[in-house]
Amino acid sequence: MTNLELIDEAERNDDGDLVVKREGRFGNEHDVNVSKLFRPGKRTKASVQWLVTEARLHHEQDGGLDNPAFPANGDVADKVLEQLEDEPYDPAWLSGPAERGEL
């Protein structure tokens, strides 16, 4: 199946995204969100160390990260902020492409 055939088969869900139904390995049916599959978006990470490292790199490169990861949840964000408390820089995700309301 080509990408175009996949898109032709897709239907819009309540959010307006294109989705197709697929059978999983164990026979269960699930939706595959084609809109998200072909459109890059906000990256998330659950690794505190990863997010701290991105913050440092973002600072050292004068804002050079173009798509920094966001914390996977509030607990991860709190731990990152705690580790960065004594550092001269902020988390890289504060300068990311996602909308502020998505945090």
Secondary structure, 3 states (H helix, E strand, C coil): CCHHHHHHHCEECCCCCEEEEEECCCCCEEEEEHHHHHCCCCCEECCHHHHHHHHHHHHHCCCCCCCCCEECCHHHHHHHHHHCCCCCCCCHHHHCCCCHHHC
